[in-house]
Amino acid sequence: MDATTGVDAQQREREITVTRLFDAPRQLVFQAWTEPDRVARWLGPPGFVIAYCTMDVRPGGAFRLCLRSPSGAEYWRQGVYREVVAPERLVYTFVWSDAAGKPHYETLVTVTFDERGDKTELTLHQSIFKSVAARDEHQGDWSKELQRFAEYLANN
C-alpha cells in the first residue's frame, strides 16, 4: 500500500453516503428540501423544532438555521450553496456554528434526486468529517432526519 492509497482510505472512512427511496415525485422532494417553510416541518431529530431558518437556494447563496431541542438547547447550522440544479442536484457546505455564526468545522454535502417512476431516490453524500466518531454521529442524525422527511412527504 502506498501513501496515497492510505490517505484515500482514511478520507473515505470519514464520509457517509445514504440512499433512500421516497414515495413522492422528484419535484416535491426537491421543494421539500429547498423551501424554508417545508424544511422547517421535517428537519432535525424527533422532538426538535426549527427556531430560525433562512435559505437562498442558488449558487453562492447561503442558508442558516437553528434547531431547538425539547430542553431548549440551540444548535446552529449554516452553509453556502455551490451548485443548484433543480430538481436534480444540490451541493452545499455544511457547518455547525455557534449563535453568532462562528463556524466549527466544514463538510461538503451533495444531494441527488433521481426519478424512479413516480418515486424519488435521494442520495446524500457528506464529507470529510474530522473523525470517524463525528461521521457516525452524523450518519445517525441523517437517518432520523430522513425518517422525518419520509413522514412529511407521506402527509403532503
TORDO-506423 format. One record per residue: residue in one letter; chain; x negated, y, z negated of N, C-alpha, C in turn. Coordinates in steps of 0.02 Angstrom, whole numbers, plus 50000, padded with zeros to 5 digits. Example, Ala and Ser with C-alpha at 12.3 -4.5 7.8 and 13.67 -1.06 7.14 Angstrom:
BEGIN
ATOM,a,A,49340,49716,49610,49385,49775,49610,49340,49835,49610 $
ATOM,s,A,49358,49888,49646,49316,49947,49643,49355,50002,49606 $
END
This chain:
BEGIN
ATOM,m,A,49957,49941,50000,50000,50000,50000,49956,50061,50000 $
ATOM,d,A,49970,50108,50046,49930,50169,50048,49965,50223,50005 $
ATOM,a,A,49931,50278,49994,49957,50331,49951,50023,50360,49978 $
ATOM,t,A,50028,50367,50044,50090,50395,50073,50149,50350,50058 $
ATOM,t,A,50141,50286,50066,50196,50239,50053,50216,50243,49980 $
ATOM,g,A,50168,50248,49934,50184,50253,49863,50222,50317,49848 $
ATOM,v,A,50203,50373,49878,50237,50437,49867,50309,50433,49894 $
ATOM,d,A,50316,50405,49954,50383,50398,49984,50428,50356,49939 $
ATOM,a,A,50402,50301,49913,50441,50257,49870,50461,50293,49806 $
ATOM,q,A,50415,50332,49778,50431,50370,49717,50485,50422,49731 $
ATOM,q,A,50482,50455,49788,50534,50503,49805,50601,50469,49816 $
ATOM,r,A,50602,50413,49852,50664,50377,49865,50698,50354,49801 $
ATOM,e,A,50659,50337,49751,50689,50313,49689,50720,50372,49649 $
ATOM,r,A,50707,50433,49671,50737,50492,49638,50790,50524,49683 $
ATOM,e,A,50823,50484,49726,50877,50506,49770,50938,50463,49757 $
ATOM,i,A,50996,50491,49774,51057,50450,49771,51095,50458,49837 $
ATOM,t,A,51128,50404,49855,51174,50405,49912,51236,50368,49890 $
ATOM,v,A,51293,50402,49897,51358,50373,49879,51402,50378,49940 $
ATOM,t,A,51435,50323,49957,51481,50322,50013,51549,50298,49987 $
ATOM,r,A,51601,50334,50007,51668,50316,49984,51718,50330,50039 $
ATOM,l,A,51767,50285,50047,51819,50293,50096,51881,50322,50062 $
ATOM,f,A,51907,50377,50090,51966,50410,50062,52025,50402,50110 $
ATOM,d,A,52083,50390,50081,52143,50382,50120,52174,50450,50135 $
ATOM,a,A,52137,50489,50175,52158,50557,50192,52122,50577,50256 $
ATOM,p,A,52153,50620,50296,52120,50642,50358,52059,50686,50343 $
ATOM,r,A,52012,50684,50389,51949,50720,50380,51958,50794,50366 $
ATOM,q,A,52003,50827,50402,52014,50899,50391,52033,50914,50319 $
ATOM,l,A,52079,50874,50291,52100,50884,50222,52042,50871,50173 $
ATOM,v,A,52003,50818,50186,51947,50802,50142,51896,50860,50143 $
ATOM,f,A,51882,50885,50203,51835,50941,50208,51861,51003,50172 $
ATOM,q,A,51925,51019,50182,51954,51077,50148,51952,51069,50073 $
ATOM,a,A,51967,51009,50048,51966,50997,49976,51896,51004,49947 $
ATOM,w,A,51846,50997,49989,51776,51003,49967,51750,51074,49972 $
ATOM,t,A,51784,51116,50012,51756,51182,50028,51800,51242,50010 $
ATOM,e,A,51861,51231,49987,51905,51286,49968,51909,51291,49892 $
ATOM,p,A,51891,51349,49863,51885,51355,49791,51948,51334,49752 $
ATOM,d,A,52007,51352,49777,52068,51333,49740,52078,51258,49738 $
ATOM,r,A,52056,51223,49791,52060,51150,49792,52005,51118,49749 $
ATOM,v,A,51944,51144,49756,51887,51118,49717,51902,51122,49642 $
ATOM,a,A,51933,51176,49621,51948,51186,49550,51996,51134,49523 $
ATOM,r,A,52029,51097,49566,52078,51047,49543,52049,50977,49537 $
ATOM,w,A,51986,50967,49559,51959,50900,49553,51886,50896,49529 $
ATOM,l,A,51848,50949,49536,51777,50945,49521,51764,50940,49446 $
ATOM,g,A,51717,50898,49428,51698,50890,49359,51721,50824,49330 $
ATOM,p,A,51690,50804,49275,51711,50742,49242,51782,50748,49215 $
ATOM,p,A,51815,50693,49200,51882,50695,49171,51883,50739,49108 $
ATOM,g,A,51934,50780,49103,51942,50824,49045,51909,50892,49053 $
ATOM,f,A,51865,50899,49101,51832,50963,49114,51877,51006,49159 $
ATOM,v,A,51870,51071,49152,51906,51118,49196,51856,51166,49227 $
ATOM,i,A,51875,51194,49283,51834,51245,49315,51853,51312,49285 $
ATOM,a,A,51806,51344,49251,51819,51408,49219,51804,51466,49266 $
ATOM,y,A,51762,51454,49316,51742,51505,49364,51720,51470,49427 $
ATOM,c,A,51741,51497,49485,51721,51467,49548,51723,51518,49604 $
ATOM,t,A,51667,51527,49636,51663,51569,49696,51623,51530,49748 $
ATOM,m,A,51648,51531,49810,51616,51493,49864,51619,51534,49928 $
ATOM,d,A,51562,51542,49960,51557,51574,50025,51527,51522,50072 $
ATOM,v,A,51572,51481,50100,51551,51421,50137,51533,51439,50209 $
ATOM,r,A,51470,51458,50216,51440,51474,50282,51365,51468,50273 $
ATOM,p,A,51327,51456,50326,51255,51454,50318,51229,51518,50286 $
ATOM,g,A,51192,51512,50232,51166,51569,50196,51213,51593,50141 $
ATOM,g,A,51275,51569,50141,51323,51586,50089,51308,51547,50025 $
ATOM,a,A,51335,51571,49970,51320,51540,49906,51383,51517,49870 $
ATOM,f,A,51373,51473,49822,51427,51455,49776,51401,51460,49705 $
ATOM,r,A,51447,51470,49660,51431,51471,49589,51493,51451,49552 $
ATOM,l,A,51486,51405,49506,51544,51383,49467,51525,51363,49397 $
ATOM,c,A,51575,51364,49355,51565,51347,49284,51614,51292,49266 $
ATOM,l,A,51588,51237,49242,51628,51182,49216,51633,51190,49140 $
ATOM,r,A,51694,51186,49113,51703,51192,49041,51726,51124,49014 $
ATOM,s,A,51690,51099,48965,51706,51034,48934,51766,51042,48887 $
ATOM,p,A,51796,50986,48868,51851,50989,48820,51832,51023,48754 $
ATOM,s,A,51768,51020,48736,51745,51052,48674,51728,51126,48683 $
ATOM,g,A,51731,51150,48746,51717,51221,48760,51647,51235,48785 $
ATOM,a,A,51604,51184,48790,51536,51195,48816,51541,51212,48891 $
ATOM,e,A,51498,51256,48914,51500,51276,48984,51437,51253,49020 $
ATOM,y,A,51448,51228,49082,51394,51203,49124,51399,51238,49192 $
ATOM,w,A,51347,51273,49211,51347,51312,49272,51310,51276,49328 $
ATOM,r,A,51339,51279,49388,51309,51254,49450,51307,51310,49500 $
ATOM,q,A,51257,51310,49541,51254,51359,49595,51212,51331,49652 $
ATOM,g,A,51217,51363,49709,51177,51341,49766,51191,51384,49827 $
ATOM,v,A,51156,51368,49880,51160,51404,49943,51174,51353,49998 $
ATOM,y,A,51222,51369,50041,51238,51326,50098,51186,51336,50152 $
ATOM,r,A,51155,51281,50172,51105,51284,50225,51135,51266,50293 $
ATOM,e,A,51184,51222,50292,51216,51200,50354,51290,51187,50341 $
ATOM,v,A,51333,51213,50385,51404,51202,50380,51429,51186,50451 $
ATOM,v,A,51451,51125,50461,51480,51104,50524,51549,51075,50508 $
ATOM,a,A,51599,51119,50509,51667,51098,50490,51697,51055,50545 $
ATOM,p,A,51730,51002,50529,51739,50969,50464,51693,50909,50456 $
ATOM,e,A,51632,50913,50482,51588,50855,50486,51533,50850,50434 $
ATOM,r,A,51504,50908,50415,51442,50904,50376,51431,50968,50336 $
ATOM,l,A,51405,50958,50276,51382,51013,50233,51313,50996,50206 $
ATOM,v,A,51270,51046,50205,51205,51038,50172,51197,51099,50128 $
ATOM,y,A,51183,51087,50064,51176,51143,50017,51128,51126,49961 $
ATOM,t,A,51099,51177,49932,51058,51167,49872,51105,51160,49813 $
ATOM,f,A,51082,51125,49763,51121,51112,49702,51076,51127,49644 $
ATOM,v,A,51096,51175,49603,51054,51196,49547,51097,51202,49484 $
ATOM,w,A,51077,51167,49432,51107,51181,49366,51073,51245,49342 $
ATOM,s,A,51112,51290,49312,51084,51353,49289,51116,51371,49222 $
ATOM,d,A,51091,51425,49192,51124,51450,49132,51176,51502,49153 $
ATOM,a,A,51212,51529,49105,51266,51576,49119,51242,51639,49154 $
ATOM,a,A,51179,51657,49143,51151,51717,49175,51126,51702,49246 $
ATOM,g,A,51128,51639,49267,51107,51621,49334,51034,51598,49338 $
ATOM,k,A,51000,51593,49281,50931,51569,49282,50932,51495,49300 $
ATOM,p,A,50899,51477,49355,50902,51408,49379,50858,51360,49339 $
ATOM,h,A,50881,51298,49336,50840,51243,49311,50807,51215,49374 $
ATOM,y,A,50811,51152,49388,50780,51126,49449,50832,51120,49505 $
ATOM,e,A,50806,51120,49566,50848,51120,49626,50845,51053,49662 $
ATOM,t,A,50902,51031,49686,50905,50972,49729,50940,50993,49793 $
ATOM,l,A,50940,50949,49842,50973,50961,49905,51028,50909,49914 $
ATOM,v,A,51088,50932,49931,51146,50888,49941,51167,50891,50014 $
ATOM,t,A,51177,50833,50044,51205,50827,50111,51268,50785,50106 $
ATOM,v,A,51323,50813,50130,51387,50777,50130,51411,50771,50201 $
ATOM,t,A,51426,50710,50223,51454,50699,50289,51524,50673,50282 $
ATOM,f,A,51566,50691,50330,51637,50673,50331,51650,50638,50398 $
ATOM,d,A,51657,50572,50397,51666,50534,50459,51737,50507,50463 $
ATOM,e,A,51769,50518,50521,51836,50491,50532,51832,50415,50539 $
ATOM,r,A,51877,50382,50504,51886,50310,50509,51961,50298,50518 $
ATOM,g,A,51984,50309,50580,52056,50306,50593,52089,50366,50559 $
ATOM,d,A,52138,50353,50516,52171,50407,50480,52141,50418,50410 $
ATOM,k,A,52082,50387,50399,52047,50393,50335,51981,50431,50347 $
ATOM,t,A,51947,50447,50293,51883,50482,50298,51831,50447,50255 $
ATOM,e,A,51774,50433,50286,51718,50407,50249,51673,50466,50230 $
ATOM,l,A,51664,50476,50166,51621,50529,50140,51557,50498,50116 $
ATOM,t,A,51501,50525,50140,51436,50502,50116,51400,50563,50086 $
ATOM,l,A,51379,50555,50024,51344,50608,49988,51273,50584,49974 $
ATOM,h,A,51225,50625,49992,51154,50610,49979,51126,50669,49940 $
ATOM,q,A,51093,50655,49884,51063,50709,49843,50992,50689,49826 $
ATOM,s,A,50946,50738,49835,50876,50725,49821,50840,50791,49806 $
ATOM,i,A,50784,50792,49783,50747,50743,49746,50752,50764,49672 $
ATOM,f,A,50773,50717,49631,50780,50731,49560,50712,50731,49526 $
ATOM,k,A,50709,50766,49469,50644,50770,49435,50626,50705,49401 $
ATOM,s,A,50675,50661,49391,50660,50596,49360,50714,50546,49380 $
ATOM,v,A,50698,50483,49369,50747,50429,49381,50806,50437,49332 $
ATOM,a,A,50792,50457,49271,50846,50467,49222,50894,50522,49245 $
ATOM,a,A,50868,50576,49272,50911,50630,49298,50952,50604,49357 $
ATOM,r,A,50920,50564,49400,50957,50534,49456,51014,50491,49431 $
ATOM,d,A,51000,50449,49381,51052,50404,49355,51109,50443,49324 $
ATOM,e,A,51094,50497,49289,51147,50538,49259,51191,50569,49313 $
ATOM,h,A,51160,50595,49366,51199,50625,49420,51239,50573,49458 $
ATOM,q,A,51212,50513,49466,51249,50461,49501,51313,50445,49462 $
ATOM,g,A,51308,50440,49397,51367,50428,49355,51417,50486,49360 $
ATOM,d,A,51391,50547,49359,51435,50606,49365,51471,50607,49432 $
ATOM,w,A,51434,50594,49487,51467,50594,49553,51520,50540,49556 $
ATOM,s,A,51507,50483,49526,51556,50428,49527,51621,50451,49495 $
ATOM,k,A,51616,50484,49438,51676,50510,49403,51710,50565,49444 $
ATOM,e,A,51670,50610,49472,51699,50665,49511,51733,50639,49574 $
ATOM,l,A,51703,50589,49607,51734,50563,49668,51798,50524,49652 $
ATOM,q,A,51802,50496,49592,51865,50464,49571,51919,50518,49563 $
ATOM,r,A,51902,50573,49532,51950,50629,49525,51968,50657,49594 $
ATOM,f,A,51919,50659,49639,51931,50683,49707,51982,50638,49742 $
ATOM,a,A,51973,50572,49735,52021,50524,49765,52091,50534,49738 $
ATOM,e,A,52096,50546,49673,52161,50558,49641,52192,50623,49667 $
ATOM,y,A,52151,50675,49674,52176,50738,49701,52203,50727,49772 $
ATOM,l,A,52163,50694,49815,52185,50683,49884,52248,50641,49888 $
ATOM,a,A,52255,50593,49844,52315,50550,49845,52378,50589,49828 $
ATOM,n,A,52371,50644,49793,52429,50683,49771,52438,50748,49811 $
ATOM,n,A,52401,50757,49865,52406,50819,49904,52409,50806,49979 $
END
